[in-house]
Amino acid sequence: MQPRFAGAVACSIFALFLATAIARGADAMRAGDSTFTPPDGWAVQAQKDGLVRIVSPDGNAMILVMPGNPFEGDLSEAFDKTWATLRQGLKIDKVVSGGEAESGKTEGGFEFVSTEATLRDAGGNPYTCRYMVLRNGTSLCGMAYLGTPKAFKEFDATYDKFAGGFDLAKRKRQPGKSVPAAPRRPAADAGDAPEAVENKPEDAADAAPAKKGKPAPEPPALEPGVVAGRITDARGNIIEDARLIVQVSGTSLAGQRTNFDIEVDENGLFSQEVPDGLWRIYGFLEKEYNGHKFRVPLDPEDKREIGSTQGAKKGVVKNFVWRIAGLKPKEDKSLYTSYYGGAVELTDVQIYNEGRRLVDRHPGTKVVITLKPRGLLMDGSQGRPVNIETDVAAVAGFSKPTFPDIPLGEYVATAKMVGPGGGGAPLNLAVGFVRFDAPGVSRSAPVSFVPPSAAESLKPVTLSLWE
């Protein structure tokens, strides 16, 4: 099923209204399974198909409430489709910045996938947009807040108040009736490799709830001559079932070179007196994940370059955060090693056979790789599908295109070619290099973005592609 959000959102934000009944906030109203109160003084237009437009007094900002059909599928797929539909309806020419999706639960317990982005329409006009898809039970609703950059900032608090009072009733399934789910990956072909996750349900990430954490205590205070700090996960929680390591190396003012570890307690806190001098302070985490024992660096919260020296005379508070994705401080964005996440390289199996390469047979197409999480990610959080898109010409050269910063964990990879007119034809893919003369059939492949051991670093995963 494709989630239906009522109404096409065509026309400019400054020409929203037709000659239909227009109400004024702020009376509580209902759209689909959602209930909300428009901001006082904002104009409201409710369409017959359920979509509600709520426009600021100056006409430069707008809230859209878009009820959807009952939906039990992958919420991230619903988000991707409706976010694309919204941009198309608004005649958006380009996503200038942002657009990355985040998922979680609201304080009211609703599932959500959301994003915030700077957009530019076909006329060159800039907008800022915050968009989310909410679900409670099988009830689904999309909500967008957008406007000119100035108006978006001006009415941001108004929108926050509106969103805080938004309610989405939980629709129950009727006995004897099923709710259609989002399209799933087709079953693997008979020729698929055995490791193509036939016994692992694709919905593992949806079925397994993210692990709840215990909030970490406050970090230690600054003390002269003391190196102290706190280690947490990216959600500010204590890290359990892991070994936390703080290493200090450097030279004291007396000229003595030394290296030592600082003990970290069960709450992620550490503290140690050190001689006056210049010290490099590193954080590491060792843990097991799906049978792999790995070691990864921790992110310094002060955003100083990893390995930079610090004086200890006045004391140092060095807090660390465990991140499974993100740019390391002060690193070169163009290098895959500059990120905490994993990386994918793409190559054409027929790279040496001009005339048989994908670019020769299908010029002008794009290659799209989808990575769907197999269960929880390395830090116990829920993942969501990662889409990689590149021109087919990029995979034809000997310099393989590399796509960095994929959140650490295990995934199922699928691939397809998409032509200029849309649509897509599935491609075969496999991890590593495949013989060009007998590639076989492989519609999916398991991909692991996990360091192979505590002694080895994470390397890019090579995906070979063929028809």
KEDRENSE-923338 format. One record per atom (N, C-alpha, C): x, y, z. Coordinates in steps of 0.2 Angstrom, whole numbers, plus 5000, padded with zeros to 4 digits. Atoms other than C-alpha are relative to their C-alpha. Example, Ala and Ser with C-alpha at 12.3 -4.5 7.8 and 13.67 -1.06 7.14 Angstrom:
<sites>
500449945000
506249785039
500450065000
499649944999
506849955036
499650055003
</sites>
This chain:
<sites>
500449945000
500050005000
500450065000
499649934999
500650184997
499650045004
500449964996
500150295011
499750064996
500349945003
498950425005
499950065005
500149944997
499050595011
499550054996
500549975003
497550695007
500250064996
499949945004
497650824993
500750014997
499449985002
499050884982
500250075002
499849944997
500051024989
500350054994
499749965005
500251124973
499950085001
500049934999
500451314971
500550035005
499549964996
501551444979
499750015007
500249994993
501451464998
499650075000
500349945000
500951644994
499350014996
500750005003
499351594984
499749935001
500250074998
498651454994
499249995000
500750014999
496751494995
499650004994
500550005005
495351454984
499450045003
500649974997
493651534985
499549955003
500450054996
493051414998
500050035007
500149984993
492551425016
500650015004
499449994996
493951495027
499850025007
500249984993
493851495046
500650035003
499549974997
494951585058
500149965007
499950034993
495851505073
499850045005
499750064999
495851465086
499549955004
500550054998
494451335088
500349934999
499850075001
494851145090
499749974994
500350035006
494551055074
500449934999
499750075001
494850875068
500149994992
499950025007
495550805052
500349935000
499950074999
495550615050
500049985007
499950024993
496150545066
500350055005
499649954996
497050705072
499550055002
500449954997
496350835083
500650065002
499549944999
497251015084
499650065001
500249934999
496951195088
500450054996
499649965004
497551315074
500250065005
499849944996
498551465081
499550064999
500549955000
497451615085
500250054995
499849955006
497351735070
500249974994
499850035007
497951615057
499449984996
500550025005
496851575042
500049934999
500150085001
496151395040
499649994994
500450035005
495651305025
500049935000
500150085000
494951125026
499749984994
500250035006
494851035010
499549945001
500450055000
493550905006
500349935001
499750075000
494850765005
500450005007
499750014993
495450805023
500650055001
499449964999
497050915020
499750075003
500149934997
497051075031
500650045000
499549955001
498051225027
499950065005
500149954995
498351345041
500650064999
499549955003
499251515036
500050065005
499949954996
500051645046
499750074998
500449935002
499251825047
500450044994
499749965006
500651895035
500049964994
500050045006
500451745023
500749974998
499450035002
502251695024
500249945003
499950064997
502151545034
499449955000
500650045000
501051395034
500149935003
500050064997
500651235043
499549954996
500450055004
499951085033
499849945005
500250064996
498950945042
499849954995
500250045006
498850795030
499849935003
500250064998
497850645036
500149944995
499950055004
498250475029
499649945001
500450064999
497450305027
500349965006
499750044995
497750175041
500649964997
499450025003
499450115039
500449965005
499650044995
500549975047
500749984997
499350025003
502049965035
500650045004
499449974998
503750035037
499950085000
500249935000
503550215043
500550044996
499549965004
505150275035
499950004993
500250005007
504450215018
499550054999
500549965001
502950315021
500250085000
499649944999
504050465026
500350024993
499649985006
505150455010
499550024994
500449995006
503650444998
499650075001
500449944999
502650585006
500450065000
499549955000
504150695009
500150024992
499949985007
504450684990
499450034997
500649975003
502650714986
499950075002
500049934997
502650874997
500450044996
499649955004
504150944988
499850014993
500349995007
503350904971
499550055000
500649965000
501750984976
500250085001
499749934999
502751144982
500450024994
499649985005
503651144966
500850025002
499349984997
505351134975
500549974995
499550025005
506851134963
500649975003
499450024997
508151094976
500050005007
499850004992
508551034994
500650035001
499449974999
509851164998
500449975005
499650034994
510351095015
499549965004
500550044995
509650975028
499749944996
500450055003
508350845023
500249935003
499850064997
509150705034
499449985004
500650024996
507750605042
500349975007
499950024993
507650565061
499449965002
500650034998
506550445069
500049995008
500150014993
505850415087
499350005002
500749994997
504350445098
499950065003
500249934997
503550605104
499949995007
500250004993
503150645122
499349965001
500750035000
501350585118
500149934998
499950075001
502050415113
499949984992
500150015007
501750435094
500749994996
499450015004
503050355082
500050064995
500049955005
503750485070
500749994996
499449995004
505050515056
499950074998
500149935002
505450695053
500750024997
499449965003
506650815044
499950075000
500149935001
507050995043
500550024994
499649985005
507751075027
499950074997
500049935004
508151235017
499849984993
500250025007
507251225000
500050064996
500049945005
507251324984
499549984995
500550025005
505751324972
500250024993
499849995007
505751334953
500150074999
499949935001
505651524955
500650035003
499449974997
507251534965
499850025007
500249974994
506251574981
500249955006
499750044995
507051504997
499449995006
500550024994
505951415011
500449965005
499750054995
506351325027
499449965002
500650044999
505251175030
500249945006
499950054995
505051055045
499449954998
500650055002
504050895040
500149945004
500050064996
503550745050
499449954998
500550055000
502550585048
499949975007
500250024994
501650535064
499649945000
500450065000
500850365068
499849985007
500250024993
499850305083
499549944998
500450065002
499250125081
500149994992
500050005007
498750115063
499850074997
500249935002
498250305062
500650034998
499449975003
499450405051
499850074998
500249935001
499550595049
500750034998
499449965002
500850705040
499950075002
500049944997
501250875047
500650044997
499549965003
502251015038
500050075003
499949934999
502851185044
500550034996
499549975005
503651295031
499850084999
500149935002
503851475026
500750034998
499449975002
505151605021
500549995006
499550014994
506751595032
499850055005
500149954995
506251755041
499349985004
500650024997
504451695044
500049945004
499950064996
504951525049
500350015007
499749994993
506051585063
499550045004
500449964996
504751715068
499449965003
500550044998
503351595070
500149935003
499850074998
504351445076
499749985007
500350014993
503751465094
499249984999
500750015001
501951475088
499949924997
500150075003
502151305078
500249955006
499950054995
502951225093
499449995005
500650014995
501451265104
499449964996
500550045004
500351205090
500149925000
499850075001
501251045088
500049965007
500150034994
501251015107
499349995002
500750024999
499351015107
499749964995
500250045005
499250905092
499949935003
500250074997
498350735096
499849964994
500250045005
498250585085
499749935003
500450064997
496950455090
500249934998
499750065002
497450275090
499449964997
500550035003
496350185077
500149925001
499950084999
496049995081
499849974993
500250045005
495949865068
499349975001
500650045000
494249795064
500149935000
500050075001
493949615067
499949974993
500150045006
494149505052
500350044994
499749955005
495049655042
500750015001
499349994999
496849675039
500250074997
499849945002
497749835036
500649994995
499550015004
498849835021
500750035002
499349984998
500749855024
500350034993
499649975006
502049955013
500349954996
499750055004
502849864999
500649975003
499450034998
504149745004
500549984995
499550025005
505749684995
499749944997
500350065003
505249544983
500549945003
499650054998
505749374988
500649994996
499450015003
507549324984
499949954994
500050055006
507849234967
500349935003
499850074998
508149044968
500850005000
499350005001
509949084963
500450045005
499649964995
510349194978
500449965004
499650044995
511749154989
499749995006
500450024994
511249065005
500150055005
500049954994
511849215016
499650064998
500449955001
510649325008
499450015004
500549994995
509649335024
499349974999
500750035001
508249215020
499749985007
500350024994
508049165038
499950065005
500049944996
508149345045
499450054998
500549965003
506549445044
500250074999
499849935002
506649605035
499850055005
500349954996
505649695048
500349995007
499750004994
506849655062
500150065004
499949944997
507249835065
499350035003
500649974998
505349875066
499749965006
500350044994
504949725078
500450015006
499649994994
506349755090
500050075003
500049934998
506049905101
500750025002
499449974998
507550015104
500149995008
499850014993
508449985120
499950075004
500149944996
507950105134
500650015005
499349994996
509450185143
499850045007
500049974994
509750255160
500450074999
499749945001
510150445160
500750005004
499450004997
511950475164
500150065005
500049944995
512450585179
500450064997
499749955003
513150755177
500849995000
499350015000
515050765172
500350035006
499649974995
516350805185
500250074999
499849935000
516850985189
500750014999
499349985001
518451065184
500450005006
499550004994
519951035196
500750014998
499350005002
521751095195
500449945000
499550065000
522950955190
499649944999
500450065000
521550835187
499749994993
500350015007
520950755170
499449965002
500750034999
519050705172
499650004995
500550005005
517550675162
499549955001
500650055000
516050575157
499949974993
500150035006
515650455144
499249974999
500750015001
513850435137
499949974993
500250015007
512950365122
499750064997
500249945003
512250485109
499350035003
500649984997
510650495119
500150035007
499949974993
511450555135
500049945005
500250054995
511250385143
500749965002
499550054998
512450265153
500149954995
499850055004
513350145142
500149935004
500050064996
513049965148
500349954996
499750065004
513849795143
500650024995
499549985005
515349885136
500650025005
499449984997
517149915141
500250074998
499849935001
517550105142
500750015002
499349994999
519350155140
500250084999
499849935001
520150325143
500849995000
499250005000
522050335138
500350075000
499649944999
523250475142
500749994998
499350005001
524850505134
500350074999
499849935001
526050655133
500750005004
499449994997
527550735142
499950055006
500049954994
527650815159
500550064999
499649945000
528450985162
500749985002
499350034998
529950885169
500349964995
499750045006
530150805152
499949935000
500150075000
529550635157
499449984995
500550025005
528550545143
499749945003
500350054997
527250435149
499349984997
500650025002
525650335145
499649965005
500450044995
524250275156
499350004999
500750015001
522450225157
499750035006
500449984994
521150305168
499449965001
500650054999
519850195176
499350044999
500749975001
518050225171
499549965004
500550044996
516650185183
499449984997
500650025003
514950105180
499650054997
500449945002
514150275177
500350044994
499649965005
515450325164
500450065002
499649944998
516350445175
500749985001
499350014998
518250455177
500350075003
499749954997
519450565186
500749985003
499350024998
521350565189
500550065001
499549945000
522750685195
500549984995
499550015005
524050705182
500550065002
499549944999
525750805183
499950054995
500149945005
525750975174
500449984994
499750015006
526150955156
499550004994
500450005006
525450925139
499849934998
500250075000
524350775137
499549994994
500550025005
523350685123
499549965004
500550044996
521750615130
499549964995
500450045005
520850475120
499449965003
500550044997
519250385123
499849944995
500250065004
518750205116
499549965003
500550044997
517350085118
500149934997
499950075002
517549895117
499349965002
500650034999
515949795115
499949944995
500250055004
515149635107
499450024996
500649985004
513849655093
499949944995
500250055005
513049505084
500649954999
499450055001
514649395088
500650044998
499449965002
515849535083
500350045007
499749964995
517049605097
500450064996
499749955004
517549775091
500250065005
499749944996
518449935097
499950064995
500149945004
517950105091
500250065004
499949944997
518450285095
499450045003
500649964997
517350395106
500150084997
500149935003
516850575100
500250055006
499949954995
517650715111
499550065000
500549964999
516250825117
500250084999
499749935001
517350985116
500150014993
499949995008
517550955097
500750024999
499349995001
519450975099
500249944995
499850055004
520350875086
500349945004
499850064996
520650695092
500850005000
499250004999
522450685098
500350065001
499749944999
522650865101
500250005007
499849994993
523650915117
499750055004
500349964995
522950995132
500450015006
499749994994
523751075147
499649985006
500350024995
523351005164
500050045007
499949964994
523851145176
499350025003
500749984998
522051215177
499549945001
500450065000
521351045175
499649994993
500350015007
520450965160
499349965002
500650045000
518650905159
499949984993
500050035006
518550785144
499549954999
500650055001
516850715140
500049974993
500050045006
516650585127
499249974999
500750035002
515050525117
500249944995
500050065005
514850355108
499650024994
500449995006
514250395090
500249954995
499950055005
513950265077
500050044993
499949965007
513950405063
500150075002
499949934999
514450585061
500850014998
499349985002
516050685056
500450015006
499549994994
517550675068
500250075000
499949935000
518050845074
500650024996
499549975004
519150945062
500349964995
499850055005
519250805049
499850034993
500149995007
519250815030
499349974998
500650035002
517450785024
500049964994
499950045006
518050715008
500249935001
499750064998
518850565017
499549955004
500450044997
517850415022
500249985007
499750024993
519050385037
499850065005
500249944995
518450555044
499349995003
500750014998
516750485049
500049945005
500150054995
516250375064
499649944996
500450055003
515050275052
500449964995
499750045005
515450145039
499950034993
499949975007
515750175020
499849944995
500150055005
515150085004
500450024994
499749985006
516150074988
499649964995
500450045006
515250024971
500449994994
499650015006
515949944956
499649954996
500450045005
515249864940
500449944999
499750065001
515649684938
500450004993
499850005007
515949714919
500550064999
499649945000
517149854923
500550004994
499550015005
518449784911
499849994993
500350025006
517249744897
499650064997
500349945003
516849904887
499549974995
500650025004
515149884879
499549965004
500550044995
514449764893
499950045006
500149964994
514649894907
499350035001
500649974999
513049964915
499950074996
500149935003
513450134908
500050004993
500150015008
513650064890
499349984998
500750035001
511949974891
499550055002
500549964997
511050104901
500250075001
499849944998
511750274899
499550055002
500449964997
510950414908
499649985006
500450034994
510250304922
500350015006
499749994994
510550314940
500049935004
500050064996
511050174952
499850025007
500349994993
510050164969
500249945004
499950064995
510650054983
499650025006
500349994994
509550034998
500349955005
499750044994
510249975015
499550005005
500550014995
508949905027
500249975006
499750034994
509449875045
499749935001
500250074998
509349695051
500150005008
500049994993
508849725069
500350065002
499849944997
509449855081
500750024997
499349985002
511049955076
500549995006
499550024995
512649935086
499950035007
500149974993
512150055100
499449995003
500750014998
510449985102
499550044998
500549965002
509550115093
499649974994
500350025006
508250085079
500350034994
499849975006
508950115062
499450014995
500549995005
508050165046
500449994993
499650015006
508450125028
500450064997
499649955002
509850215020
500049994992
500050015007
509750255001
500650044997
499449975003
511350284991
499850014992
500249995007
511050364973
500650034997
499549975004
512350394960
499949994992
500050015007
512550414941
500349934998
499750075002
512850244932
500750014998
499349995002
514450324925
500550005005
499650004994
515150334942
500349935002
499850074998
515250144944
500449974995
499650035006
516150124927
500750015001
499349985000
517850194932
500349955005
499650044995
519250114941
500150035007
500049974993
519150234955
499350005003
500750024997
517650164965
499750065004
500349954996
516450294971
499849985007
500150024993
516350294990
499550045004
500649964997
514850345001
500149985008
499850014993
515350375019
499450015005
500449984995
514550385036
499349975001
500650044999
513250245037
500049985007
500050024993
512750215055
500249925001
499750064999
513650065061
499449955002
500550054999
512649905061
500049954994
500150055005
512049755050
499450024996
500549985005
511049785034
499949954995
500150045006
510249695019
500050064995
499949955006
510749785003
499649974994
500350025006
509749784987
500150064995
499849955005
510049884971
499550004994
500449995006
509149954956
500250054995
499849945004
509350064941
499350044999
500649955001
508150214939
500250044994
499949965006
507950294922
499850075001
500249935000
507650474918
499250015001
500750004999
505750444918
499849975006
500250044994
505750354935
499949934999
500050075000
505350174939
500749975001
499350034998
506750054942
500049924998
499950075002
507449884936
500549975005
499550034994
508249774950
500749984997
499350025002
510149744949
500249945005
499650044995
511149604956
500550035004
499549974996
512349644969
500349945005
499650044995
513649554981
500550045003
499449964996
514949604994
500649974997
499450025003
516649594987
500050004992
499950005007
517249564969
499749934998
500450065003
516249444958
500349994993
499750015007
516949354942
499550024995
500449975005
516349444927
499749954995
500350055005
516049284917
499549955003
500550044997
514949194929
499750035007
500249974994
514149314941
499449975003
500550034997
512549224944
499450055001
500649964998
510949294952
500050015007
500049994993
510949384968
499750075001
500449944999
509549514972
500150035007
499949964993
510149554990
500649975003
499450024996
511649545001
500150025007
499949974994
512049555019
500650045001
499449955000
513149705023
500150025008
499849994993
514049725040
500550065000
499549954999
514749895045
500250005008
499750024994
515649825060
500749995000
499350025000
517549825064
500149935000
500050075000
518049645061
500349975007
499850024993
518949635078
500250075004
499849944996
519549745092
500750034998
499449985002
521249755084
500050034993
500149975007
520649805066
499550054999
500549945001
519849965060
499549984995
500550015005
518349975049
500250024993
499849995007
518549965031
499450014995
500649995005
517350015016
499849934998
500350065003
516249875010
499950014993
500150005008
516349844991
499449964998
500650045003
514749804982
500150004993
500050015007
514849734965
499350004997
500650005003
513449764953
500049974993
500050035006
512849674938
499249994998
500750015002
511249644927
499949925001
</sites>
